[in-house]
Amino acid sequence: MRIDGARIDGVRRVAVAVAALGTLLTAPTACGSAQHRDTEATGHRDSNAEPGGPAGSPDAGSTRPGPPGPGPQDPTRIPDVGDRLQRRIPADSGQVVAVYGDGRDSADSTVVLYAKYGANWRRVRAWPAHNGKKGWTTDHRSGDRRSPVGVFTLTDAGGVLDDPGALLPYTRDSAFAAPRWWPATHWHDFDYVIAIDYNRVAGTPPNDPTRPRGEEKGGSIWLHMDHGSGTSGCVSMSKSDMEYLLRTLDPDRRPVVVMGDRAELTA
């Protein structure tokens, strides 16, 4: 039986188009993805209204209340954080970014900035945010699409855009740009980033490739700009929220992030 050559060519063209569509639909949506190794050397590599009021003023510009506590809170502690993680907050830290995940398998979270005055912590601002699209883990692995639970220092920032007035050391580099084969809604994810010191060398630019604990433990877990859904392991917030944090987090106050789902945070 003879098959027309033009029909064969048509079938091949359809197959190529379907394969291309499948690649687009499975592309990583933010940081931490094992599929993003082609940008490891130069960009974000493997493993999420203008601010008003003075920095440190409680609840200035809050867009959403912090997660409710079970009862009266001890002002010398970060609310809704149990002893296990509370003990890991350095005694000399004066700023804490707390990321309260809605659930172990949820991509939704709330970010709350706390500042220390004397012995007491006060809430400064709270924002809606996203975390890893598959939720949280205490054993983060490259490509698992979950955010790591823990307490991590915040020492370095950067992004595609000019420094907005960051107090942390800021590295502007076009290499931070998300690949253009990602969906267009994700292209500005890394316009601003703050490195979370998980499996990286503190004091280096956020896109430094060094992984002290090995490549299998992932890396490039950042605070970065939000695209409206879960990430590949980072925590993402709006542009104005990121600008506020960049202008507020002060290396002299030893800022840290405390992050995880509610069950792990309170354990």
C-alpha positions in Angstrom: 0.0 0.0 0.0 1.4 3.4 -1.0 1.2 6.3 1.5 1.3 9.8 0.2 4.5 11.6 1.2 2.7 14.9 1.9 0.5 13.1 4.5 3.6 11.7 6.2 5.1 15.2 6.4 1.9 16.6 7.8 1.8 13.9 10.6 5.4 14.7 11.4 4.7 18.5 11.7 1.7 17.8 14.1 3.9 15.5 16.3 6.6 18.2 16.6 4.0 20.8 17.6 2.5 18.5 20.2 6.0 17.8 21.7 6.8 21.5 21.8 3.5 22.3 23.6 4.3 19.5 26.1 7.7 21.1 26.9 6.1 24.5 27.5 3.4 23.0 29.8 6.0 21.1 31.9 8.5 24.0 32.2 9.5 25.0 35.8 7.6 27.9 37.2 10.2 29.4 39.5 13.4 28.6 41.5 14.7 25.3 42.6 13.9 23.2 39.5 16.2 20.4 38.4 15.1 21.1 34.8 16.7 24.6 35.0 20.3 23.4 34.7 21.0 25.2 31.4 21.1 28.5 33.3 23.1 27.3 36.3 26.3 29.2 35.3 24.7 32.5 34.7 21.2 32.8 36.2 18.9 31.3 38.7 20.0 27.7 39.1 18.8 24.4 40.6 17.6 23.1 43.7 8.7 32.1 44.8 1.5 50.1 46.0 4.9 51.6 47.2 5.7 51.0 50.9 4.5 53.7 53.3 5.4 54.6 56.8 8.8 54.3 58.5 10.6 51.0 58.4 9.8 49.1 61.5 6.4 50.8 62.1 4.1 48.0 63.2 1.6 46.8 60.5 2.2 49.8 58.2 0.6 48.9 54.9 -0.4 45.3 55.9 -2.5 43.7 53.2 -3.5 40.6 55.2 -3.3 39.8 58.9 -0.8 37.3 60.1 -1.9 33.8 61.0 -3.9 33.7 64.2 -2.3 32.3 67.3 -4.0 29.8 69.6 -4.0 32.3 72.5 -2.0 35.0 74.1 1.5 35.3 72.7 4.8 35.8 74.5 6.2 39.0 73.1 9.8 37.7 73.5 9.0 34.9 70.9 8.1 34.9 67.3 4.3 34.0 67.3 3.3 30.4 66.4 6.9 29.2 66.2 7.7 26.2 68.5 10.8 25.7 70.6 12.6 23.7 68.0 12.9 26.5 65.5 12.7 29.3 68.1 16.0 28.1 69.5 17.6 28.4 66.0 16.9 32.1 65.8 20.3 33.8 66.6 20.2 35.8 69.8 21.6 38.9 68.0 19.0 38.8 65.3 16.8 41.9 65.3 14.7 41.2 62.2 12.8 38.0 61.3 10.9 37.2 58.1 8.4 34.5 59.1 6.8 32.5 56.3 3.7 30.7 57.6 2.7 28.1 55.1 -1.0 27.2 54.9 -0.3 23.5 54.9 2.3 20.8 54.1 1.1 20.4 50.6 -0.1 23.9 50.0 1.6 26.6 47.8 -0.1 29.5 49.7 1.5 31.2 52.6 1.7 34.5 54.6 4.9 36.4 55.1 5.2 38.5 58.3 8.1 40.8 59.1 9.0 41.1 62.8 11.4 43.6 64.4 12.9 43.3 67.8 12.7 46.2 70.3 14.5 45.4 73.5 13.5 41.9 74.4 10.2 42.0 72.5 9.2 41.2 68.9 6.7 43.4 67.2 4.9 42.7 63.9 5.8 45.2 61.2 4.0 44.1 58.1 2.2 41.1 56.7 1.8 40.0 53.0 0.2 37.2 51.0 2.9 35.0 49.4 3.5 31.7 47.6 5.9 28.9 48.3 6.9 25.6 46.6 4.0 24.4 44.4 4.1 21.0 46.2 4.3 22.6 49.7 7.1 22.1 52.3 9.7 19.6 53.3 12.3 19.1 56.1 14.5 17.2 53.6 14.6 19.4 50.5 16.0 17.7 47.4 16.8 19.1 44.0 13.7 19.4 41.8 11.2 18.3 44.5 9.1 21.5 44.1 8.9 21.9 47.9 10.3 24.7 50.0 12.7 23.8 52.8 11.6 24.2 56.4 14.0 25.9 58.7 15.7 29.0 60.0 18.1 30.6 57.5 20.1 33.8 57.4 19.4 36.6 54.8 22.7 38.2 53.7 22.6 39.0 50.0 20.3 40.4 47.4 20.2 41.1 43.7 18.2 41.0 40.5 17.7 42.2 37.0 16.6 45.7 38.0 18.7 48.5 39.5 19.2 48.5 43.2 16.0 50.0 44.7 17.9 51.2 47.8 18.7 47.8 49.4 20.5 47.7 52.7 21.8 44.2 52.0 24.6 43.9 49.5 22.9 44.0 46.1 24.2 42.5 42.8 22.5 43.8 39.6 23.0 41.3 36.8 21.0 40.7 33.6 21.9 37.0 34.1 19.3 36.8 36.8 16.6 37.0 34.1 14.3 34.0 33.8 14.7 32.0 30.5 12.4 33.3 27.7 11.2 29.7 27.2 9.3 30.0 30.5 5.8 31.3 30.4 5.7 35.1 29.9 4.0 35.5 33.3 7.2 34.3 34.9 9.7 36.5 33.1 10.0 39.1 35.9 10.3 36.6 38.8 13.9 37.5 39.4 13.7 41.2 38.9 14.4 41.4 42.6 15.7 38.5 44.8 16.9 38.0 48.3 19.0 34.9 48.8 17.8 32.5 51.5 21.0 31.0 52.9 20.0 27.4 52.3 22.9 25.3 50.8 24.8 28.4 49.7 27.8 30.5 50.8 26.6 33.6 52.7 28.2 36.8 51.5 28.2 35.8 47.8 25.8 37.0 45.1 22.5 35.1 45.1 23.4 33.3 41.8 26.7 32.0 43.1 26.9 28.3 42.1 28.6 26.9 45.2 26.5 24.2 46.9 28.3 23.3 50.2 25.9 20.3 50.9 26.1 19.0 47.4 24.0 19.4 44.3 21.4 16.8 45.3 20.3 19.0 48.2 19.3 21.8 45.7 19.9 25.5 46.1 19.0 28.9 44.9 16.1 29.2 47.3 15.2 32.9 47.2 12.6 35.4 48.1 11.6 36.8 44.7 8.8 38.4 42.8 5.4 36.6 42.5 3.8 35.3 39.3 0.5 34.3 41.0 1.1 30.6 41.8 3.5 28.2 43.5 7.2 28.1 42.9 9.8 25.4 42.5 11.0 26.0 46.1 11.3 29.7 46.7 9.0 32.2 48.4 7.4 34.8 46.2 5.9 38.2 46.9 4.7 41.2 45.0 7.1 43.8 43.6 6.2 46.4 46.1 6.6 43.9 49.0 10.0 42.9 47.7 11.0 46.6 47.4 9.9 47.1 51.0 12.0 44.2 52.3 15.0 45.2 50.3 14.9 48.7 51.8 14.2 47.4 55.3 16.3 44.3 55.9 19.4 45.6 57.6 22.6 43.5 57.8 23.5 45.2 61.1 20.3 43.6 62.5 21.2 40.1 61.4 18.0 39.3 59.5 16.8 35.7 59.3 13.9 33.9 57.7 11.8 31.3 59.7 9.8 29.3 57.2 7.6 26.2 57.0 4.1 24.9 57.1 2.0 25.5 60.3 2.6 22.0 61.7 6.4 22.2 61.3 6.6 25.7 62.5 4.8 25.0 65.8 6.5 21.6 66.4 
